[in-house]
C-alpha cells in the first residue's frame, strides 16, 4: 500500500479509525500527532492525492541514498559476478546505469497483490530481481530435463536479462502503478543506447529480446491496446519462468539471497 507524506512536516499519513463507541469517520492524520495535527478525510485524500508526495522513511533514505553517490554496480555486485562474458557484463552494467532511480526504492508490486511479502515495501523490486537471478542459478542445474543444457554464454544472457527485466516497471518517468507495457519500454531504451560496435549492439539486442517477453502468458491488459511478445525461444521461456517463480506468493526467499 502506498503511504503518503504529510505536506506540513513530511511524516507519514496514517489511517485513524474510530472505536465502536465513537461517531466520527475514518480519516488520514499525520503520524507525528500531536506535534503536527494535519489531517484529511478519505474524500479529501482522493482529491489531493496527485499533490501528495510518497513517504520514504528516513532510515531507508540513509541506507540507500538515491543521489549521484549511489553505486548501482554495488547493488548487483553478486549477480553481475555470475556473468562470465566480459562484453555481456559491461553492457548489462551500462543498462543498469540508465535505469531510473525509483527502481531501487519501489516495491515489486504497486498494489501488493502479485508478489510475496519479501518483494513488497522499500526496495522490494530489487529483492525480486535478486530472487529471480537466484532461482535461475538453481534451475541451471536441471535445464537438460526440459530444453537441453545451456552453455555459459546462454546463462550469462539469462542472468543479464533478469537483472534489468523490470528496470522501467513504472515507466521512464515514474507512474503511480506498474505499466503493462514496461517490457516494451525497457526494450526501446536498451536498443536506443549508442553502443560503439555492432557486436555490442547484437548483445544488447539479445538482452532486450529476452526482457521484452518476460511477462509470458500475461501479455495483454484490459486497459492497454498493447499485446506483449510471448516467449518462444528456450531462453525467453527460461527468463519468464524465473520471473514467474520469483513472483509466487507460495515461495519465500531466504535473506542471504539479498546480501
C-alpha positions in Angstrom: 0.0 0.0 0.0 1.3 3.5 -0.9 2.0 5.7 2.1 1.8 9.4 1.5 3.8 12.1 3.3 2.2 14.9 5.4 2.5 18.1 3.3 3.2 20.1 6.5 6.0 18.1 8.1 6.9 15.1 5.9 5.8 12.4 8.3 3.7 9.5 7.0 0.0 10.0 6.8 -1.7 7.1 8.7 -5.3 5.9 8.9 -7.2 6.8 12.0 -10.2 4.6 12.8 -12.9 5.3 15.5 -13.6 3.0 18.3 -17.0 1.3 18.5 -18.5 4.0 20.8 -17.2 6.9 18.7 -19.2 8.5 16.0 -16.6 10.1 13.7 -15.5 8.6 10.4 -12.1 7.2 9.5 -9.6 9.9 8.3 -5.9 10.2 7.5 -3.9 12.0 10.1 -0.2 13.0 10.4 1.9 10.2 12.1 3.7 12.9 14.1 0.5 13.9 16.0 0.3 15.7 18.4 3.3 17.7 17.2 1.5 18.0 13.8 -2.2 18.0 13.6 -2.6 17.8 9.8 -5.5 15.6 8.6 -7.6 14.7 5.6 -10.9 12.9 5.2 -11.0 9.9 2.8 -12.7 12.1 0.2 -10.2 14.9 0.6 -7.3 12.4 0.1 -8.8 11.3 -3.2 -9.0 14.9 -4.4 -5.5 15.9 -3.2 -3.7 12.6 -4.0 -1.8 14.0 -7.0 -0.4 16.8 -4.9 1.0 14.5 -2.2 4.5 13.0 -2.1 5.0 9.3 -1.4 6.5 8.9 2.0 10.0 7.4 2.2 11.4 6.6 5.7 14.4 8.5 6.9 16.1 5.2 7.8 15.7 3.9 4.3 16.9 7.1 2.8 20.0 6.9 4.8 20.6 3.3 3.9 20.0 3.8 0.2 20.7 7.4 -0.6 19.5 7.8 -4.2 21.7 10.5 -5.4 24.8 10.7 -7.6 26.7 8.7 -5.0 24.5 5.6 -5.4 26.8 2.8 -6.5 24.5 0.9 -8.8 27.2 -1.7 -9.6 27.5 -2.5 -5.9 23.7 -3.1 -5.6 24.0 -6.0 -8.1 27.7 -6.9 -7.4 26.9 -10.5 -6.6 24.6 -11.0 -9.6 27.0 -9.4 -12.0 29.8 -11.7 -10.8 27.8 -14.6 -12.2 28.3 -13.3 -15.8 31.5 -14.7 -17.2 31.4 -12.9 -20.6 33.0 -9.5 -20.2 31.1 -8.0 -23.1 27.7 -9.1 -21.6 28.8 -8.0 -18.2 29.7 -4.5 -19.3 26.6 -4.0 -21.4 24.4 -5.1 -18.5 26.2 -2.6 -16.3 25.6 0.1 -19.0 21.9 -0.7 -18.9 21.8 -0.6 -15.1 23.4 2.9 -15.2 20.4 4.2 -17.2 17.7 2.6 -15.0 15.6 5.3 -13.2 16.3 5.9 -9.5 12.8 4.8 -8.5 13.7 1.2 -9.4 15.9 1.0 -6.3 13.2 2.0 -3.9 9.8 0.8 -5.0 8.1 -2.5 -4.2 7.8 -5.2 -6.8 4.0 -4.8 -6.9 2.4 -1.3 -6.8 -0.8 -2.8 -5.3 0.7 -5.6 -3.2 -1.4 -8.2 -5.0 1.0 -10.0 -7.2 4.3 -10.7 -5.3 5.3 -12.4 -2.0 6.0 -10.4 1.2 9.7 -10.2 0.7 9.2 -8.3 -2.6 7.0 -5.6 -1.0 8.0 -2.4 0.8 11.0 -0.3 0.3 13.5 -1.9 -2.2 11.1 -4.8 -2.9 11.7 -4.6 -6.7 15.5 -5.0 -6.1 14.8 -8.0 -3.9 12.5 -9.5 -6.5 15.2 -9.1 -9.1 17.8 -10.8 -6.9 15.4 -13.7 -6.2 14.8 -14.2 -9.9 18.6 -14.4 -10.5 19.0 -16.9 -7.6 16.2 -19.1 -9.0 17.8 -19.0 -12.4 21.1 -20.3 -11.0 19.3 -23.1 -9.2 17.4 -24.1 -12.4 20.6 -24.1 -14.5 21.4 -27.5 -12.9 18.2 -29.1 -14.3 17.6 -27.4 -17.6 18.5 -30.6 -19.5 15.2 -32.1 -18.4 13.3 -29.5 -20.5 15.4 -27.6 -23.1 18.8 -29.2 -23.0 21.9 -27.9 -21.4 22.6 -24.2 -21.5 26.1 -23.1 -22.4 27.8 -20.4 -20.4 27.0 -17.6 -22.8 23.3 -18.5 -22.7 23.4 -18.5 -18.9 25.1 -15.1 -19.0 22.3 -13.7 -21.2 19.7 -15.1 -18.8 21.3 -13.5 -15.8 21.8 -10.2 -17.6 18.2 -10.1 -18.8 16.9 -10.9 -15.3 18.9 -8.1 -13.7 17.4 -5.5 -15.9 14.0 -7.0 -16.8 11.9 -4.7 -14.5 14.2 -1.7 -14.9 11.4 0.5 -16.2 8.5 -1.1 -14.5 6.8 2.2 -13.8 7.8 3.9 -17.0 10.6 6.2 -18.0 9.1 8.8 -15.7 7.6 7.1 -12.6 3.9 6.5 -12.8 1.8 5.6 -9.8 1.2 2.0 -10.9 3.1 -0.7 -12.8 2.8 -0.1 -16.6 1.6 -3.1 -18.6 3.9 -2.2 -21.5 7.1 -1.9 -19.3 8.9 -4.7 -21.1 8.5 -2.8 -24.4 9.7 0.4 -22.7 12.8 -1.5 -21.5 13.4 -2.9 -24.9 13.2 0.5 -26.6 15.6 2.1 -24.1 18.1 -0.7 -24.4 18.0 -0.7 -28.2 18.4 3.1 -28.3 21.7 3.0 -26.4 24.5 4.2 -28.7 26.9 1.3 -28.4 30.3 1.6 -30.0 30.4 -1.7 -32.0 28.0 -3.9 -33.9 28.9 -6.7 -31.6 27.8 -4.6 -28.6 24.5 -3.8 -30.3 23.9 -7.5 -31.0 24.4 -8.4 -27.4 22.1 -5.6 -26.2 19.5 -6.7 -28.8 19.6 -10.2 -27.4 19.1 -8.9 -23.8 16.3 -6.6 -25.0 14.6 -9.6 -26.7 14.6 -11.6 -23.5 13.3 -8.7 -21.4 10.6 -8.0 -23.9 8.9 -11.4 -23.5 9.4 -11.9 -19.7 5.7 -11.5 -18.9 4.8 -14.7 -20.6 1.1 -15.5 -21.0 0.2 -12.3 -19.2 0.8 -10.3 -22.3 -2.5 -8.4 -22.5 -4.3 -6.0 -20.2 -7.8 -4.6 -20.3 -6.6 -1.0 -20.1 -4.0 -1.3 -22.8 -4.0 -2.0 -26.6 -0.5 -3.4 -26.5 0.0 -7.2 -26.7 3.4 -8.1 -25.4 5.7 -10.6 -27.1 5.1 -14.2 -26.0 8.2 -16.2 -25.1 9.1 -18.6 -27.9 12.8 -19.5 -27.6 14.2 -21.5 -24.8 16.0 -18.5 -23.3 12.8 -16.4 -23.4 10.9 -19.2 -21.7 13.6 -19.6 -19.1 13.7 -15.9 -18.2 9.9 -15.8 -18.0 9.9 -18.9 -15.7 12.4 -17.4 -13.3 10.4 -14.1 -13.1 7.2 -16.1 -12.6 8.6 -18.2 -9.8 10.1 -15.1 -8.1 6.6 -13.6 -8.1 4.8 -16.5 -6.5 3.4 -15.9 -3.0 3.8 -19.6 -2.2 7.6 -19.2 -2.4 9.7 -17.3 0.2 13.3 -16.5 -0.3 16.0 -16.6 2.4 17.6 -13.3 3.4 21.0 -14.4 2.3 19.9 -14.1 -1.3 19.5 -10.3 -0.9 23.0 -9.8 0.5 
